[in-house]
Amino acid sequence: MKKPFTVYRFFLQRDDLGVLTEPVASDHDERHYVGMADDIPTVTIKLWRSDAVVLFDWLMSTDLDSVPITHPAQKQALMDLLTRLEHETEIPGVTQEQIDMAQAEVARDMAW
């Protein structure tokens, strides 16, 4: 049986030149948690809830330092995705049973 996840909040800080620095753990909830300026272009996607549950569970249980990347921005993008799923959805409140059901649903629809 999988252990429940521990949720850590990480907030990015910018240095004097506006460059994002290493994430800093924080206890407080802050809505502008990634220092995202209003003028940064964004995209909106529709994602199956089950996909979101599976991705969130994987991101919470994966050591991103062990994920093969070819550029540091890839790891940062994964952290950004995790942060958005954590703060902008109800996904962090899912139960292990819901995670198991989501994994089964996503695996059932695999086309490759």
Secondary structure as UniProt FT lines:
FT   STRAND          9..11
FT   TURN            16..17
FT   STRAND          24..26
FT   TURN            31..34
FT   TURN            38..39
FT   HELIX           49..61
FT   HELIX           64..66
FT   HELIX           72..88
FT   HELIX           91..93
FT   HELIX           96..108
//
